[in-house]
Amino acid sequence: MTTESTRHEQVIRAYGPGQMPPLVDTVADIWADAHPELVDNPGAQAMGLSVPALRQQITGHLKHPGFTLTVAYADGTAVGFGYAFPCSADYWFGPALAHQVPQATRHQRLMGLCELAVRPPWQSHGIGRRLHHALLEAINPQWSSLLALPSNRRGQDLYARLGYAYAGPYRNNPDGPEFDLLLLHVEAETRV
């Protein structure tokens, strides 16, 4: 697709778990570009917000059936990515938070959106929305959920525009950072 504002050929491609290993360096580079405040930040690294932590996270998530990676390319160069997988509400929310989310999520298809990142020069061009849309199309959930740092204003703004709502605070572990757990009820119009 060629856009009028940038005149760059933009393509979104979806990949399964077997295709991911050669792309780990690419997505790690995009993540680092999208989160410069976390790179080389000892505090962020101590909280597990680093390129090595991302690599470990991806490796652990590859085992999930339905794992899907979407990559945005502009003129053949990777400029953004997102990845997600179908999961159960028990897996995604955990027992401490399950009571704070709609009961319907326990009985309907749920997508855990793990990462969505776009290189800064390509932000605000609709790429994050298109990556998200491609994940919804590939996984076909009834609900989608993600974790976002409260301080990530650009991300929070994007997720609000996509229709996500705050469901509660969440920590991966007691010493980890507090995230906002965001939840989206996926309806037909959300996929457009």
C-alpha positions in Angstrom: 0.0 0.0 0.0 1.4 3.4 -0.9 0.4 6.3 1.3 0.1 9.8 0.1 1.8 11.4 3.1 4.9 9.3 3.1 5.0 7.8 -0.4 6.7 4.7 1.0 5.6 1.2 0.2 4.2 -0.3 3.4 3.5 -4.0 4.0 2.4 -5.9 7.0 3.5 -9.6 7.1 2.4 -12.2 9.7 4.8 -15.0 10.8 4.3 -18.1 12.9 6.5 -19.5 15.7 8.7 -21.4 13.3 9.5 -18.3 11.3 10.3 -16.2 14.4 13.9 -17.1 15.3 15.6 -15.4 12.4 13.5 -12.2 13.2 14.5 -11.9 16.9 17.4 -9.5 16.2 15.1 -7.4 14.0 12.3 -7.1 16.5 14.8 -6.5 19.3 16.3 -3.6 17.3 12.9 -2.1 16.7 12.0 -2.4 20.4 15.2 -0.7 21.4 14.5 2.2 18.9 10.9 2.5 20.2 12.0 2.6 23.9 15.2 4.7 24.1 14.4 5.6 27.7 14.8 1.9 28.7 17.9 1.1 26.8 21.1 1.3 29.0 18.9 2.2 31.9 20.0 0.1 34.9 16.7 0.6 36.7 14.7 -0.6 33.6 17.0 -3.5 33.2 16.5 -4.5 36.9 12.8 -4.5 36.2 13.1 -6.8 33.2 12.6 -4.0 30.6 15.5 -4.6 28.4 16.5 -6.1 25.0 17.9 -9.3 26.7 14.6 -9.6 28.7 12.6 -9.2 25.4 14.6 -12.0 23.8 13.9 -14.3 26.7 10.2 -13.3 26.7 9.9 -14.1 23.0 11.7 -17.4 23.4 9.3 -18.4 26.2 6.2 -17.3 24.3 7.1 -19.3 21.1 5.7 -22.4 22.7 2.1 -21.1 22.7 -0.1 -22.5 20.0 -1.3 -19.7 17.7 1.8 -17.5 18.4 1.7 -14.8 15.7 4.2 -12.1 14.9 3.3 -9.2 12.6 6.1 -7.0 11.1 5.5 -3.7 9.3 7.9 -3.0 6.4 8.4 0.3 4.7 10.3 0.1 1.4 11.6 -3.3 2.5 12.9 -2.2 5.9 11.3 -3.4 9.2 9.8 -0.4 11.0 7.4 -2.0 13.5 6.3 -5.2 15.0 3.7 -6.8 17.3 3.2 -10.2 18.6 0.5 -12.0 20.5 -1.0 -15.5 21.1 -4.3 -17.0 22.2 -4.4 -17.8 25.9 -6.7 -18.6 28.7 -7.9 -15.9 31.2 -6.4 -17.9 34.0 -3.0 -17.8 32.2 -3.1 -14.2 31.3 -4.7 -12.5 34.3 -3.7 -14.9 37.1 -5.7 -15.5 40.2 -4.9 -12.1 41.8 -6.5 -10.1 39.0 -9.2 -12.5 37.6 -11.9 -10.9 39.8 -11.3 -7.5 38.3 -11.9 -8.4 34.7 -15.2 -9.2 33.0 -16.4 -12.7 33.7 -17.0 -13.2 30.0 -13.3 -13.2 29.3 -13.1 -16.6 31.2 -15.3 -18.3 28.6 -14.4 -16.6 25.3 -11.3 -16.4 23.1 -8.6 -14.2 24.6 -5.6 -12.8 22.8 -2.6 -11.8 25.0 -0.9 -8.9 23.1 2.7 -9.0 24.3 4.5 -6.3 22.4 3.6 -3.6 19.9 6.5 -1.2 18.9 7.2 1.1 16.0 10.4 3.0 15.3 10.0 6.7 16.2 10.2 8.1 12.6 7.3 5.8 11.7 5.1 6.5 14.7 1.8 8.4 14.1 1.5 6.9 10.6 -1.1 4.3 11.5 1.4 1.4 11.6 0.6 0.4 15.2 -3.1 0.3 14.3 -2.4 -1.8 11.3 -0.1 -4.2 13.2 -2.8 -4.6 15.8 -5.5 -5.2 13.2 -3.3 -7.9 11.6 -3.0 -9.7 14.9 -6.7 -9.6 15.5 -7.3 -11.0 12.0 -4.8 -13.8 12.5 -5.9 -14.8 16.1 -9.6 -14.0 15.9 -10.2 -13.3 19.6 -13.3 -12.1 21.3 -11.1 -10.2 23.9 -7.6 -8.8 23.8 -5.5 -7.8 26.7 -2.1 -6.2 27.2 0.1 -4.7 29.8 1.4 -1.1 29.5 3.6 1.0 31.7 1.5 4.0 33.0 4.3 6.3 32.0 4.2 5.2 28.3 1.9 8.0 27.1 2.3 7.3 23.4 1.4 3.7 23.9 -1.4 4.5 26.3 -2.8 7.0 23.8 -2.7 4.4 21.0 -4.3 1.7 23.1 -7.1 4.1 24.0 -7.7 4.9 20.3 -7.8 1.2 19.6 -10.6 0.8 22.3 -8.7 -0.7 25.2 -9.9 0.2 28.7 -8.1 0.0 32.1 -8.9 -3.2 34.0 -6.5 -2.9 36.9 -2.9 -2.8 38.1 -0.7 -5.8 37.3 2.8 -7.0 38.4 4.5 -9.9 36.8 6.3 -10.5 40.1 6.3 -8.8 43.5 9.5 -6.9 42.7 8.5 -6.0 39.2 7.1 -2.8 37.8 3.4 -2.0 38.1 1.7 -2.1 34.7 -1.8 -1.1 33.6 -3.7 -4.1 32.5 -5.8 -3.0 29.5 -8.7 -5.0 28.0 -10.5 -4.8 24.7 -13.8 -6.4 23.8 -13.2 -7.2 20.2 -16.3 -6.5 18.1 -16.7 -6.6 14.3 -16.2 -2.9 14.0 -12.9 -3.1 16.0 -11.4 -5.1 13.2 -11.9 -2.5 10.6 
